[in-house]
Amino acid sequence: MFEVSNNKVIDKAVQKFVLGWDYNPTFRPSTNFSHAMVVEQHLYTLGYEVLIRRCASEKCGLLRTGEARHGDFFCNVTKEINGLYKVIRHKSVAPTLPLAICCSALKSVGIDIEESLEERLL
């Protein structure tokens, strides 16, 4: 799991790279649940499936491996390949559901959220 210091950068990147929009400062998918649902629905239109889980019990494998903390959200984006099977495209773990969706959405379009997004947005 990574720490996000600036949600505005995530919001800009999601709008530009996932949705193909010009930046709208009132659209805040990394912090607003209804805006994050727009991103999730867009992933479906691109042929992805989205699985979201909350790490709320000790049965969560991500808790046992230390990849998540109790209460974190897990988002996994998959896509069917040649009609045969689904491959894990990208997973994200974040403290909020909107942020987990945004991070996985960015990963699914090839944006590495661990590197400097600010440079890619210039």
Residue, then its C-alpha position, 0 to 999 in steps of 0.5 A: m500500500f502506498e501513501v497519497s499526499n495529494n488527491k488533486v493529482i490523482d483526480k487530475a490523472v484519472q480525468k486525463f488518463v482514464l476518462g479522457w476528460d479535461y480537468n474539472p476541479t469539482f470532480r473529485p473521484s479520489t474522495n467522492f464516492s459518487h464520482a468514484m462510481v463514474v470511474e468504476q462504470h467507465l471501466y465497465t464500458l472499457g471491458y473491465e470487471v471491478l471487484i471491491r472488498r473491504c479488509a474487515s476480518e482476519k480472513c482477509g489474506l491481505l491483512r495476513t500478508g501485511e499488504a493491508r490494514h484492518g478497514d482498508f479497501f481492495c480493488n481488483v480490475t480484470k479483463e477477459i482475454n480472447g474469451l478464455y479467461k480473466v487475468i488480474r490487471h491491477k490491484s490496489v489497496a487504499p484506506t478509502l473505497p474511492l481512492a482504491i478505485c482510482c488507483s486501480a483505474l490508473k493502473s489498468v490504463g498503464i499509469d504507475i501510481e508509484e512514480s511521479l504523476e505530476e510529471r506525467l500531467l505536464 
